[in-house]
Amino acid sequence: MKDLDYQDLMEKISKILFEEDPIGINFEENTDEYDTEARTIVPRLGNSKSIEDIQQILHEEFCRWFDEKTAGEISRYRRIAERIWTLIAVR
């Protein structure tokens, strides 16, 4: 994983989640809306070895925080996983 500290990575992931808005809670003023989810996603990223791993983590966390219906299909998290992968992948 790239050398990003926890807080920086959490903020970047929260921003990505806000921009991609997988469950439709972006009302443009609530920019911290995904902070809680980002805080539980970041610790799990250390073991991820692919975009698919991150996609699975995202889906699991959103199912946990909301429910399966609200979280939706795992495919909903592909673009988010790709964006996160670009943040953490060792090049």
PDB file of N, CA, C and O in Angstrom:
ATOM      1  N   MET A   1       0.839  -1.168   0.000  1.00  0.00           N
ATOM      2  CA  MET A   1       0.000   0.000   0.000  1.00  0.00           C
ATOM      3  C   MET A   1       0.892   1.242   0.000  1.00  0.00           C
ATOM      4  O   MET A   1       1.932   1.280   0.657  1.00  0.00           O
ATOM      5  N   LYS A   2       0.465   2.238  -0.742  1.00  0.00           N
ATOM      6  CA  LYS A   2       1.228   3.482  -0.763  1.00  0.00           C
ATOM      7  C   LYS A   2       1.309   4.067   0.630  1.00  0.00           C
ATOM      8  O   LYS A   2       0.494   3.752   1.498  1.00  0.00           O
ATOM      9  N   ASP A   3       2.289   4.913   0.836  1.00  0.00           N
ATOM     10  CA  ASP A   3       2.536   5.498   2.147  1.00  0.00           C
ATOM     11  C   ASP A   3       1.606   6.692   2.395  1.00  0.00           C
ATOM     12  O   ASP A   3       2.013   7.847   2.266  1.00  0.00           O
ATOM     13  N   LEU A   4       0.356   6.394   2.752  1.00  0.00           N
ATOM     14  CA  LEU A   4      -0.602   7.421   3.128  1.00  0.00           C
ATOM     15  C   LEU A   4      -0.971   7.178   4.584  1.00  0.00           C
ATOM     16  O   LEU A   4      -1.169   6.035   4.995  1.00  0.00           O
ATOM     17  N   ASP A   5      -1.062   8.243   5.358  1.00  0.00           N
ATOM     18  CA  ASP A   5      -1.476   8.010   6.742  1.00  0.00           C
ATOM     19  C   ASP A   5      -2.985   7.759   6.778  1.00  0.00           C
ATOM     20  O   ASP A   5      -3.716   8.092   5.845  1.00  0.00           O
ATOM     21  N   TYR A   6      -3.418   7.169   7.873  1.00  0.00           N
ATOM     22  CA  TYR A   6      -4.810   6.753   8.027  1.00  0.00           C
ATOM     23  C   TYR A   6      -5.775   7.905   7.769  1.00  0.00           C
ATOM     24  O   TYR A   6      -6.725   7.750   7.003  1.00  0.00           O
ATOM     25  N   GLN A   7      -5.548   9.047   8.391  1.00  0.00           N
ATOM     26  CA  GLN A   7      -6.460  10.180   8.269  1.00  0.00           C
ATOM     27  C   GLN A   7      -6.547  10.674   6.827  1.00  0.00           C
ATOM     28  O   GLN A   7      -7.637  10.958   6.330  1.00  0.00           O
ATOM     29  N   ASP A   8      -5.411  10.774   6.164  1.00  0.00           N
ATOM     30  CA  ASP A   8      -5.387  11.225   4.777  1.00  0.00           C
ATOM     31  C   ASP A   8      -6.150  10.249   3.886  1.00  0.00           C
ATOM     32  O   ASP A   8      -6.958  10.656   3.051  1.00  0.00           O
ATOM     33  N   LEU A   9      -5.886   8.964   4.073  1.00  0.00           N
ATOM     34  CA  LEU A   9      -6.556   7.949   3.271  1.00  0.00           C
ATOM     35  C   LEU A   9      -8.060   7.949   3.554  1.00  0.00           C
ATOM     36  O   LEU A   9      -8.863   7.840   2.628  1.00  0.00           O
ATOM     37  N   MET A  10      -8.439   8.068   4.812  1.00  0.00           N
ATOM     38  CA  MET A  10      -9.849   8.106   5.175  1.00  0.00           C
ATOM     39  C   MET A  10     -10.545   9.291   4.504  1.00  0.00           C
ATOM     40  O   MET A  10     -11.646   9.144   3.973  1.00  0.00           O
ATOM     41  N   GLU A  11      -9.921  10.441   4.528  1.00  0.00           N
ATOM     42  CA  GLU A  11     -10.509  11.624   3.911  1.00  0.00           C
ATOM     43  C   GLU A  11     -10.648  11.465   2.405  1.00  0.00           C
ATOM     44  O   GLU A  11     -11.665  11.853   1.830  1.00  0.00           O
ATOM     45  N   LYS A  12      -9.636  10.900   1.763  1.00  0.00           N
ATOM     46  CA  LYS A  12      -9.689  10.694   0.316  1.00  0.00           C
ATOM     47  C   LYS A  12     -10.783   9.695  -0.062  1.00  0.00           C
ATOM     48  O   LYS A  12     -11.500   9.890  -1.043  1.00  0.00           O
ATOM     49  N   ILE A  13     -10.903   8.637   0.716  1.00  0.00           N
ATOM     50  CA  ILE A  13     -11.927   7.629   0.430  1.00  0.00           C
ATOM     51  C   ILE A  13     -13.320   8.189   0.699  1.00  0.00           C
ATOM     52  O   ILE A  13     -14.248   7.926  -0.066  1.00  0.00           O
ATOM     53  N   SER A  14     -13.475   8.944   1.759  1.00  0.00           N
ATOM     54  CA  SER A  14     -14.761   9.581   2.038  1.00  0.00           C
ATOM     55  C   SER A  14     -15.158  10.496   0.881  1.00  0.00           C
ATOM     56  O   SER A  14     -16.322  10.533   0.482  1.00  0.00           O
ATOM     57  N   LYS A  15     -14.199  11.223   0.354  1.00  0.00           N
ATOM     58  CA  LYS A  15     -14.472  12.121  -0.779  1.00  0.00           C
ATOM     59  C   LYS A  15     -14.890  11.327  -2.018  1.00  0.00           C
ATOM     60  O   LYS A  15     -15.828  11.711  -2.716  1.00  0.00           O
ATOM     61  N   ILE A  16     -14.200  10.232  -2.287  1.00  0.00           N
ATOM     62  CA  ILE A  16     -14.567   9.377  -3.423  1.00  0.00           C
ATOM     63  C   ILE A  16     -15.986   8.850  -3.244  1.00  0.00           C
ATOM     64  O   ILE A  16     -16.792   8.888  -4.173  1.00  0.00           O
ATOM     65  N   LEU A  17     -16.285   8.358  -2.046  1.00  0.00           N
ATOM     66  CA  LEU A  17     -17.624   7.834  -1.777  1.00  0.00           C
ATOM     67  C   LEU A  17     -18.678   8.919  -1.964  1.00  0.00           C
ATOM     68  O   LEU A  17     -19.745   8.664  -2.524  1.00  0.00           O
ATOM     69  N   PHE A  18     -18.382  10.121  -1.497  1.00  0.00           N
ATOM     70  CA  PHE A  18     -19.314  11.236  -1.649  1.00  0.00           C
ATOM     71  C   PHE A  18     -19.538  11.563  -3.125  1.00  0.00           C
ATOM     72  O   PHE A  18     -20.669  11.794  -3.553  1.00  0.00           O
ATOM     73  N   GLU A  19     -18.461  11.578  -3.891  1.00  0.00           N
ATOM     74  CA  GLU A  19     -18.567  11.897  -5.320  1.00  0.00           C
ATOM     75  C   GLU A  19     -19.320  10.811  -6.080  1.00  0.00           C
ATOM     76  O   GLU A  19     -20.152  11.113  -6.936  1.00  0.00           O
ATOM     77  N   GLU A  20     -19.033   9.561  -5.775  1.00  0.00           N
ATOM     78  CA  GLU A  20     -19.670   8.436  -6.478  1.00  0.00           C
ATOM     79  C   GLU A  20     -21.066   8.138  -5.921  1.00  0.00           C
ATOM     80  O   GLU A  20     -21.933   7.647  -6.644  1.00  0.00           O
ATOM     81  N   ASP A  21     -21.275   8.432  -4.657  1.00  0.00           N
ATOM     82  CA  ASP A  21     -22.560   8.348  -3.973  1.00  0.00           C
ATOM     83  C   ASP A  21     -23.322   7.035  -4.236  1.00  0.00           C
ATOM     84  O   ASP A  21     -24.394   7.051  -4.841  1.00  0.00           O
ATOM     85  N   PRO A  22     -22.770   5.911  -3.785  1.00  0.00           N
ATOM     86  CA  PRO A  22     -23.369   4.619  -4.122  1.00  0.00           C
ATOM     87  C   PRO A  22     -24.770   4.382  -3.568  1.00  0.00           C
ATOM     88  O   PRO A  22     -25.496   3.539  -4.095  1.00  0.00           O
ATOM     89  N   ILE A  23     -25.166   5.097  -2.525  1.00  0.00           N
ATOM     90  CA  ILE A  23     -26.512   4.875  -1.995  1.00  0.00           C
ATOM     91  C   ILE A  23     -27.388   6.128  -2.048  1.00  0.00           C
ATOM     92  O   ILE A  23     -28.466   6.157  -1.454  1.00  0.00           O
ATOM     93  N   GLY A  24     -26.938   7.143  -2.743  1.00  0.00           N
ATOM     94  CA  GLY A  24     -27.774   8.312  -3.001  1.00  0.00           C
ATOM     95  C   GLY A  24     -28.027   9.224  -1.817  1.00  0.00           C
ATOM     96  O   GLY A  24     -29.156   9.662  -1.598  1.00  0.00           O
ATOM     97  N   ILE A  25     -26.975   9.517  -1.045  1.00  0.00           N
ATOM     98  CA  ILE A  25     -27.154  10.411   0.102  1.00  0.00           C
ATOM     99  C   ILE A  25     -26.350  11.708  -0.038  1.00  0.00           C
ATOM    100  O   ILE A  25     -26.209  12.453   0.932  1.00  0.00           O
ATOM    101  N   ASN A  26     -25.832  11.977  -1.217  1.00  0.00           N
ATOM    102  CA  ASN A  26     -25.100  13.213  -1.480  1.00  0.00           C
ATOM    103  C   ASN A  26     -26.105  14.320  -1.769  1.00  0.00           C
ATOM    104  O   ASN A  26     -26.759  14.328  -2.812  1.00  0.00           O
ATOM    105  N   PHE A  27     -26.216  15.245  -0.839  1.00  0.00           N
ATOM    106  CA  PHE A  27     -27.098  16.387  -1.028  1.00  0.00           C
ATOM    107  C   PHE A  27     -26.276  17.670  -1.185  1.00  0.00           C
ATOM    108  O   PHE A  27     -26.763  18.774  -0.939  1.00  0.00           O
ATOM    109  N   GLU A  28     -25.021  17.495  -1.600  1.00  0.00           N
ATOM    110  CA  GLU A  28     -24.065  18.544  -1.947  1.00  0.00           C
ATOM    111  C   GLU A  28     -23.546  19.363  -0.772  1.00  0.00           C
ATOM    112  O   GLU A  28     -22.482  19.969  -0.893  1.00  0.00           O
ATOM    113  N   GLU A  29     -24.231  19.408   0.334  1.00  0.00           N
ATOM    114  CA  GLU A  29     -23.758  20.169   1.489  1.00  0.00           C
ATOM    115  C   GLU A  29     -23.212  19.266   2.585  1.00  0.00           C
ATOM    116  O   GLU A  29     -22.479  19.735   3.457  1.00  0.00           O
ATOM    117  N   ASN A  30     -23.544  18.013   2.560  1.00  0.00           N
ATOM    118  CA  ASN A  30     -23.182  17.058   3.609  1.00  0.00           C
ATOM    119  C   ASN A  30     -21.927  16.276   3.230  1.00  0.00           C
ATOM    120  O   ASN A  30     -21.954  15.048   3.153  1.00  0.00           O
ATOM    121  N   THR A  31     -20.836  16.987   2.996  1.00  0.00           N
ATOM    122  CA  THR A  31     -19.623  16.366   2.463  1.00  0.00           C
ATOM    123  C   THR A  31     -18.988  15.330   3.388  1.00  0.00           C
ATOM    124  O   THR A  31     -18.132  14.562   2.949  1.00  0.00           O
ATOM    125  N   ASP A  32     -19.385  15.296   4.648  1.00  0.00           N
ATOM    126  CA  ASP A  32     -18.834  14.309   5.575  1.00  0.00           C
ATOM    127  C   ASP A  32     -19.732  13.066   5.711  1.00  0.00           C
ATOM    128  O   ASP A  32     -19.503  12.225   6.579  1.00  0.00           O
ATOM    129  N   GLU A  33     -20.718  12.962   4.877  1.00  0.00           N
ATOM    130  CA  GLU A  33     -21.733  11.910   4.994  1.00  0.00           C
ATOM    131  C   GLU A  33     -21.147  10.498   4.981  1.00  0.00           C
ATOM    132  O   GLU A  33     -21.689   9.604   5.631  1.00  0.00           O
ATOM    133  N   TYR A  34     -20.053  10.283   4.253  1.00  0.00           N
ATOM    134  CA  TYR A  34     -19.469   8.948   4.146  1.00  0.00           C
ATOM    135  C   TYR A  34     -18.241   8.744   5.038  1.00  0.00           C
ATOM    136  O   TYR A  34     -17.526   7.754   4.880  1.00  0.00           O
ATOM    137  N   ASP A  35     -17.991   9.657   5.964  1.00  0.00           N
ATOM    138  CA  ASP A  35     -16.824   9.522   6.851  1.00  0.00           C
ATOM    139  C   ASP A  35     -16.871   8.230   7.678  1.00  0.00           C
ATOM    140  O   ASP A  35     -15.858   7.544   7.817  1.00  0.00           O
ATOM    141  N   THR A  36     -18.020   7.911   8.212  1.00  0.00           N
ATOM    142  CA  THR A  36     -18.140   6.724   9.061  1.00  0.00           C
ATOM    143  C   THR A  36     -17.806   5.458   8.287  1.00  0.00           C
ATOM    144  O   THR A  36     -17.070   4.601   8.776  1.00  0.00           O
ATOM    145  N   GLU A  37     -18.341   5.340   7.096  1.00  0.00           N
ATOM    146  CA  GLU A  37     -18.060   4.158   6.273  1.00  0.00           C
ATOM    147  C   GLU A  37     -16.583   4.109   5.894  1.00  0.00           C
ATOM    148  O   GLU A  37     -15.967   3.044   5.925  1.00  0.00           O
ATOM    149  N   ALA A  38     -16.018   5.255   5.539  1.00  0.00           N
ATOM    150  CA  ALA A  38     -14.600   5.300   5.179  1.00  0.00           C
ATOM    151  C   ALA A  38     -13.726   4.834   6.337  1.00  0.00           C
ATOM    152  O   ALA A  38     -12.720   4.156   6.127  1.00  0.00           O
ATOM    153  N   ARG A  39     -14.110   5.198   7.557  1.00  0.00           N
ATOM    154  CA  ARG A  39     -13.330   4.788   8.735  1.00  0.00           C
ATOM    155  C   ARG A  39     -13.306   3.272   8.921  1.00  0.00           C
ATOM    156  O   ARG A  39     -12.334   2.733   9.452  1.00  0.00           O
ATOM    157  N   THR A  40     -14.348   2.590   8.498  1.00  0.00           N
ATOM    158  CA  THR A  40     -14.353   1.128   8.640  1.00  0.00           C
ATOM    159  C   THR A  40     -13.780   0.430   7.414  1.00  0.00           C
ATOM    160  O   THR A  40     -13.411  -0.742   7.485  1.00  0.00           O
ATOM    161  N   ILE A  41     -13.704   1.125   6.314  1.00  0.00           N
ATOM    162  CA  ILE A  41     -13.133   0.552   5.090  1.00  0.00           C
ATOM    163  C   ILE A  41     -11.606   0.581   5.148  1.00  0.00           C
ATOM    164  O   ILE A  41     -10.954  -0.407   4.811  1.00  0.00           O
ATOM    165  N   VAL A  42     -11.043   1.693   5.568  1.00  0.00           N
ATOM    166  CA  VAL A  42      -9.583   1.871   5.552  1.00  0.00           C
ATOM    167  C   VAL A  42      -8.822   0.744   6.245  1.00  0.00           C
ATOM    168  O   VAL A  42      -7.867   0.230   5.662  1.00  0.00           O
ATOM    169  N   PRO A  43      -9.193   0.333   7.456  1.00  0.00           N
ATOM    170  CA  PRO A  43      -8.411  -0.727   8.112  1.00  0.00           C
ATOM    171  C   PRO A  43      -8.416  -2.058   7.357  1.00  0.00           C
ATOM    172  O   PRO A  43      -7.509  -2.874   7.521  1.00  0.00           O
ATOM    173  N   ARG A  44      -9.418  -2.266   6.549  1.00  0.00           N
ATOM    174  CA  ARG A  44      -9.538  -3.526   5.809  1.00  0.00           C
ATOM    175  C   ARG A  44      -8.744  -3.537   4.504  1.00  0.00           C
ATOM    176  O   ARG A  44      -8.568  -4.596   3.901  1.00  0.00           O
ATOM    177  N   LEU A  45      -8.275  -2.402   4.071  1.00  0.00           N
ATOM    178  CA  LEU A  45      -7.602  -2.311   2.770  1.00  0.00           C
ATOM    179  C   LEU A  45      -6.206  -2.921   2.765  1.00  0.00           C
ATOM    180  O   LEU A  45      -5.688  -3.267   1.703  1.00  0.00           O
ATOM    181  N   GLY A  46      -5.600  -3.056   3.921  1.00  0.00           N
ATOM    182  CA  GLY A  46      -4.237  -3.571   3.994  1.00  0.00           C
ATOM    183  C   GLY A  46      -4.066  -4.954   3.405  1.00  0.00           C
ATOM    184  O   GLY A  46      -2.984  -5.302   2.932  1.00  0.00           O
ATOM    185  N   ASN A  47      -5.127  -5.747   3.431  1.00  0.00           N
ATOM    186  CA  ASN A  47      -5.056  -7.103   2.891  1.00  0.00           C
ATOM    187  C   ASN A  47      -5.531  -7.204   1.448  1.00  0.00           C
ATOM    188  O   ASN A  47      -5.493  -8.288   0.865  1.00  0.00           O
ATOM    189  N   SER A  48      -5.971  -6.113   0.870  1.00  0.00           N
ATOM    190  CA  SER A  48      -6.498  -6.165  -0.496  1.00  0.00           C
ATOM    191  C   SER A  48      -5.352  -6.263  -1.505  1.00  0.00           C
ATOM    192  O   SER A  48      -4.336  -5.573  -1.412  1.00  0.00           O
ATOM    193  N   LYS A  49      -5.568  -7.147  -2.464  1.00  0.00           N
ATOM    194  CA  LYS A  49      -4.556  -7.382  -3.492  1.00  0.00           C
ATOM    195  C   LYS A  49      -5.070  -7.086  -4.902  1.00  0.00           C
ATOM    196  O   LYS A  49      -4.361  -7.286  -5.888  1.00  0.00           O
ATOM    197  N   SER A  50      -6.309  -6.608  -4.980  1.00  0.00           N
ATOM    198  CA  SER A  50      -6.882  -6.346  -6.293  1.00  0.00           C
ATOM    199  C   SER A  50      -8.073  -5.397  -6.173  1.00  0.00           C
ATOM    200  O   SER A  50      -8.567  -5.122  -5.079  1.00  0.00           O
ATOM    201  N   ILE A  51      -8.508  -4.919  -7.302  1.00  0.00           N
ATOM    202  CA  ILE A  51      -9.709  -4.096  -7.352  1.00  0.00           C
ATOM    203  C   ILE A  51     -10.899  -4.903  -6.860  1.00  0.00           C
ATOM    204  O   ILE A  51     -11.765  -4.374  -6.163  1.00  0.00           O
ATOM    205  N   GLU A  52     -10.947  -6.170  -7.216  1.00  0.00           N
ATOM    206  CA  GLU A  52     -12.054  -7.028  -6.798  1.00  0.00           C
ATOM    207  C   GLU A  52     -12.099  -7.179  -5.277  1.00  0.00           C
ATOM    208  O   GLU A  52     -13.179  -7.215  -4.688  1.00  0.00           O
ATOM    209  N   ASP A  53     -10.937  -7.266  -4.644  1.00  0.00           N
ATOM    210  CA  ASP A  53     -10.899  -7.336  -3.177  1.00  0.00           C
ATOM    211  C   ASP A  53     -11.510  -6.076  -2.570  1.00  0.00           C
ATOM    212  O   ASP A  53     -12.294  -6.154  -1.623  1.00  0.00           O
ATOM    213  N   ILE A  54     -11.154  -4.930  -3.111  1.00  0.00           N
ATOM    214  CA  ILE A  54     -11.671  -3.664  -2.595  1.00  0.00           C
ATOM    215  C   ILE A  54     -13.171  -3.573  -2.853  1.00  0.00           C
ATOM    216  O   ILE A  54     -13.928  -3.119  -1.994  1.00  0.00           O
ATOM    217  N   GLN A  55     -13.588  -3.995  -4.006  1.00  0.00           N
ATOM    218  CA  GLN A  55     -15.013  -3.992  -4.344  1.00  0.00           C
ATOM    219  C   GLN A  55     -15.803  -4.839  -3.341  1.00  0.00           C
ATOM    220  O   GLN A  55     -16.886  -4.447  -2.905  1.00  0.00           O
ATOM    221  N   GLN A  56     -15.265  -5.976  -2.988  1.00  0.00           N
ATOM    222  CA  GLN A  56     -15.910  -6.849  -2.003  1.00  0.00           C
ATOM    223  C   GLN A  56     -15.976  -6.177  -0.630  1.00  0.00           C
ATOM    224  O   GLN A  56     -17.005  -6.231   0.043  1.00  0.00           O
ATOM    225  N   ILE A  57     -14.881  -5.549  -0.223  1.00  0.00           N
ATOM    226  CA  ILE A  57     -14.840  -4.841   1.062  1.00  0.00           C
ATOM    227  C   ILE A  57     -15.908  -3.744   1.090  1.00  0.00           C
ATOM    228  O   ILE A  57     -16.659  -3.619   2.057  1.00  0.00           O
ATOM    229  N   LEU A  58     -15.962  -2.966   0.032  1.00  0.00           N
ATOM    230  CA  LEU A  58     -16.940  -1.885  -0.043  1.00  0.00           C
ATOM    231  C   LEU A  58     -18.363  -2.418   0.094  1.00  0.00           C
ATOM    232  O   LEU A  58     -19.161  -1.903   0.877  1.00  0.00           O
ATOM    233  N   HIS A  59     -18.660  -3.445  -0.671  1.00  0.00           N
ATOM    234  CA  HIS A  59     -20.007  -4.011  -0.640  1.00  0.00           C
ATOM    235  C   HIS A  59     -20.342  -4.554   0.746  1.00  0.00           C
ATOM    236  O   HIS A  59     -21.438  -4.323   1.256  1.00  0.00           O
ATOM    237  N   GLU A  60     -19.416  -5.265   1.347  1.00  0.00           N
ATOM    238  CA  GLU A  60     -19.641  -5.804   2.690  1.00  0.00           C
ATOM    239  C   GLU A  60     -19.899  -4.695   3.703  1.00  0.00           C
ATOM    240  O   GLU A  60     -20.807  -4.802   4.527  1.00  0.00           O
ATOM    241  N   GLU A  61     -19.110  -3.645   3.644  1.00  0.00           N
ATOM    242  CA  GLU A  61     -19.282  -2.546   4.597  1.00  0.00           C
ATOM    243  C   GLU A  61     -20.613  -1.827   4.396  1.00  0.00           C
ATOM    244  O   GLU A  61     -21.273  -1.474   5.374  1.00  0.00           O
ATOM    245  N   PHE A  62     -21.012  -1.607   3.162  1.00  0.00           N
ATOM    246  CA  PHE A  62     -22.282  -0.937   2.931  1.00  0.00           C
ATOM    247  C   PHE A  62     -23.462  -1.827   3.311  1.00  0.00           C
ATOM    248  O   PHE A  62     -24.486  -1.325   3.774  1.00  0.00           O
ATOM    249  N   CYS A  63     -23.336  -3.129   3.125  1.00  0.00           N
ATOM    250  CA  CYS A  63     -24.372  -4.055   3.608  1.00  0.00           C
ATOM    251  C   CYS A  63     -24.445  -4.008   5.133  1.00  0.00           C
ATOM    252  O   CYS A  63     -25.531  -4.060   5.710  1.00  0.00           O
ATOM    253  N   ARG A  64     -23.307  -3.911   5.769  1.00  0.00           N
ATOM    254  CA  ARG A  64     -23.258  -3.874   7.229  1.00  0.00           C
ATOM    255  C   ARG A  64     -23.844  -2.570   7.773  1.00  0.00           C
ATOM    256  O   ARG A  64     -24.616  -2.588   8.731  1.00  0.00           O
ATOM    257  N   TRP A  65     -23.481  -1.446   7.167  1.00  0.00           N
ATOM    258  CA  TRP A  65     -23.936  -0.150   7.659  1.00  0.00           C
ATOM    259  C   TRP A  65     -25.398   0.122   7.331  1.00  0.00           C
ATOM    260  O   TRP A  65     -26.089   0.810   8.083  1.00  0.00           O
ATOM    261  N   PHE A  66     -25.862  -0.405   6.231  1.00  0.00           N
ATOM    262  CA  PHE A  66     -27.234  -0.149   5.792  1.00  0.00           C
ATOM    263  C   PHE A  66     -27.959  -1.493   5.767  1.00  0.00           C
ATOM    264  O   PHE A  66     -28.279  -2.036   6.825  1.00  0.00           O
ATOM    265  N   ASP A  67     -28.214  -2.019   4.624  1.00  0.00           N
ATOM    266  CA  ASP A  67     -28.739  -3.367   4.455  1.00  0.00           C
ATOM    267  C   ASP A  67     -28.474  -3.760   3.007  1.00  0.00           C
ATOM    268  O   ASP A  67     -28.054  -2.930   2.201  1.00  0.00           O
ATOM    269  N   GLU A  68     -28.717  -5.016   2.680  1.00  0.00           N
ATOM    270  CA  GLU A  68     -28.376  -5.490   1.336  1.00  0.00           C
ATOM    271  C   GLU A  68     -29.156  -4.758   0.256  1.00  0.00           C
ATOM    272  O   GLU A  68     -28.611  -4.463  -0.808  1.00  0.00           O
ATOM    273  N   LYS A  69     -30.406  -4.464   0.511  1.00  0.00           N
ATOM    274  CA  LYS A  69     -31.221  -3.771  -0.489  1.00  0.00           C
ATOM    275  C   LYS A  69     -30.691  -2.366  -0.749  1.00  0.00           C
ATOM    276  O   LYS A  69     -30.554  -1.959  -1.902  1.00  0.00           O
ATOM    277  N   THR A  70     -30.395  -1.628   0.308  1.00  0.00           N
ATOM    278  CA  THR A  70     -29.871  -0.272   0.168  1.00  0.00           C
ATOM    279  C   THR A  70     -28.474  -0.295  -0.459  1.00  0.00           C
ATOM    280  O   THR A  70     -28.157   0.537  -1.309  1.00  0.00           O
ATOM    281  N   ALA A  71     -27.652  -1.240  -0.039  1.00  0.00           N
ATOM    282  CA  ALA A  71     -26.291  -1.348  -0.581  1.00  0.00           C
ATOM    283  C   ALA A  71     -26.312  -1.657  -2.071  1.00  0.00           C
ATOM    284  O   ALA A  71     -25.474  -1.161  -2.824  1.00  0.00           O
ATOM    285  N   GLY A  72     -27.256  -2.466  -2.490  1.00  0.00           N
ATOM    286  CA  GLY A  72     -27.367  -2.811  -3.905  1.00  0.00           C
ATOM    287  C   GLY A  72     -26.374  -3.882  -4.319  1.00  0.00           C
ATOM    288  O   GLY A  72     -25.715  -4.505  -3.487  1.00  0.00           O
ATOM    289  N   GLU A  73     -26.288  -4.077  -5.605  1.00  0.00           N
ATOM    290  CA  GLU A  73     -25.412  -5.094  -6.188  1.00  0.00           C
ATOM    291  C   GLU A  73     -23.949  -4.705  -6.026  1.00  0.00           C
ATOM    292  O   GLU A  73     -23.605  -3.525  -5.965  1.00  0.00           O
ATOM    293  N   ILE A  74     -23.108  -5.709  -5.959  1.00  0.00           N
ATOM    294  CA  ILE A  74     -21.669  -5.475  -5.810  1.00  0.00           C
ATOM    295  C   ILE A  74     -21.109  -4.679  -6.990  1.00  0.00           C
ATOM    296  O   ILE A  74     -20.135  -3.943  -6.835  1.00  0.00           O
ATOM    297  N   SER A  75     -21.715  -4.824  -8.154  1.00  0.00           N
ATOM    298  CA  SER A  75     -21.232  -4.108  -9.346  1.00  0.00           C
ATOM    299  C   SER A  75     -21.293  -2.591  -9.161  1.00  0.00           C
ATOM    300  O   SER A  75     -20.557  -1.854  -9.818  1.00  0.00           O
ATOM    301  N   ARG A  76     -22.152  -2.134  -8.285  1.00  0.00           N
ATOM    302  CA  ARG A  76     -22.292  -0.706  -7.993  1.00  0.00           C
ATOM    303  C   ARG A  76     -20.981  -0.116  -7.451  1.00  0.00           C
ATOM    304  O   ARG A  76     -20.765   1.093  -7.527  1.00  0.00           O
ATOM    305  N   TYR A  77     -20.118  -0.962  -6.910  1.00  0.00           N
ATOM    306  CA  TYR A  77     -18.906  -0.511  -6.223  1.00  0.00           C
ATOM    307  C   TYR A  77     -17.637  -0.639  -7.071  1.00  0.00           C
ATOM    308  O   TYR A  77     -16.537  -0.377  -6.585  1.00  0.00           O
ATOM    309  N   ARG A  78     -17.786  -1.034  -8.312  1.00  0.00           N
ATOM    310  CA  ARG A  78     -16.611  -1.247  -9.169  1.00  0.00           C
ATOM    311  C   ARG A  78     -15.811   0.037  -9.384  1.00  0.00           C
ATOM    312  O   ARG A  78     -14.604   0.060  -9.144  1.00  0.00           O
ATOM    313  N   ARG A  79     -16.457   1.079  -9.823  1.00  0.00           N
ATOM    314  CA  ARG A  79     -15.740   2.333 -10.116  1.00  0.00           C
ATOM    315  C   ARG A  79     -15.097   2.895  -8.847  1.00  0.00           C
ATOM    316  O   ARG A  79     -13.982   3.414  -8.890  1.00  0.00           O
ATOM    317  N   ILE A  80     -15.796   2.789  -7.732  1.00  0.00           N
ATOM    318  CA  ILE A  80     -15.234   3.263  -6.463  1.00  0.00           C
ATOM    319  C   ILE A  80     -13.988   2.455  -6.130  1.00  0.00           C
ATOM    320  O   ILE A  80     -12.966   3.016  -5.734  1.00  0.00           O
ATOM    321  N   ALA A  81     -14.070   1.147  -6.288  1.00  0.00           N
ATOM    322  CA  ALA A  81     -12.925   0.273  -6.016  1.00  0.00           C
ATOM    323  C   ALA A  81     -11.743   0.625  -6.911  1.00  0.00           C
ATOM    324  O   ALA A  81     -10.598   0.633  -6.458  1.00  0.00           O
ATOM    325  N   GLU A  82     -12.017   0.915  -8.168  1.00  0.00           N
ATOM    326  CA  GLU A  82     -10.941   1.303  -9.090  1.00  0.00           C
ATOM    327  C   GLU A  82     -10.272   2.594  -8.626  1.00  0.00           C
ATOM    328  O   GLU A  82      -9.048   2.717  -8.673  1.00  0.00           O
ATOM    329  N   ARG A  83     -11.061   3.535  -8.188  1.00  0.00           N
ATOM    330  CA  ARG A  83     -10.497   4.809  -7.723  1.00  0.00           C
ATOM    331  C   ARG A  83      -9.676   4.623  -6.450  1.00  0.00           C
ATOM    332  O   ARG A  83      -8.612   5.224  -6.300  1.00  0.00           O
ATOM    333  N   ILE A  84     -10.166   3.801  -5.545  1.00  0.00           N
ATOM    334  CA  ILE A  84      -9.414   3.531  -4.320  1.00  0.00           C
ATOM    335  C   ILE A  84      -8.135   2.784  -4.645  1.00  0.00           C
ATOM    336  O   ILE A  84      -7.093   3.060  -4.051  1.00  0.00           O
ATOM    337  N   TRP A  85      -8.192   1.850  -5.572  1.00  0.00           N
ATOM    338  CA  TRP A  85      -7.009   1.084  -5.978  1.00  0.00           C
ATOM    339  C   TRP A  85      -5.912   2.031  -6.457  1.00  0.00           C
ATOM    340  O   TRP A  85      -4.738   1.811  -6.162  1.00  0.00           O
ATOM    341  N   THR A  86      -6.275   3.074  -7.184  1.00  0.00           N
ATOM    342  CA  THR A  86      -5.263   4.023  -7.658  1.00  0.00           C
ATOM    343  C   THR A  86      -4.606   4.769  -6.501  1.00  0.00           C
ATOM    344  O   THR A  86      -3.467   5.223  -6.611  1.00  0.00           O
ATOM    345  N   LEU A  87      -5.335   4.893  -5.388  1.00  0.00           N
ATOM    346  CA  LEU A  87      -4.752   5.550  -4.204  1.00  0.00           C
ATOM    347  C   LEU A  87      -3.756   4.651  -3.473  1.00  0.00           C
ATOM    348  O   LEU A  87      -2.730   5.124  -2.985  1.00  0.00           O
ATOM    349  N   ILE A  88      -4.057   3.376  -3.399  1.00  0.00           N
ATOM    350  CA  ILE A  88      -3.283   2.500  -2.516  1.00  0.00           C
ATOM    351  C   ILE A  88      -2.332   1.559  -3.226  1.00  0.00           C
ATOM    352  O   ILE A  88      -1.445   0.993  -2.586  1.00  0.00           O
ATOM    353  N   ALA A  89      -2.487   1.374  -4.517  1.00  0.00           N
ATOM    354  CA  ALA A  89      -1.652   0.397  -5.220  1.00  0.00           C
ATOM    355  C   ALA A  89      -0.191   0.826  -5.227  1.00  0.00           C
ATOM    356  O   ALA A  89       0.135   1.984  -5.487  1.00  0.00           O
ATOM    357  N   VAL A  90       0.665  -0.118  -4.941  1.00  0.00           N
ATOM    358  CA  VAL A  90       2.098   0.128  -4.995  1.00  0.00           C
ATOM    359  C   VAL A  90       2.516   0.053  -6.457  1.00  0.00           C
ATOM    360  O   VAL A  90       2.222  -0.924  -7.146  1.00  0.00           O
ATOM    361  N   ARG A  91       3.175   1.047  -6.904  1.00  0.00           N
ATOM    362  CA  ARG A  91       3.589   1.100  -8.326  1.00  0.00           C
ATOM    363  C   ARG A  91       5.073   0.878  -8.435  1.00  0.00           C
ATOM    364  O   ARG A  91       5.619   0.884  -9.538  1.00  0.00           O
TER     365      ARG A  91
END
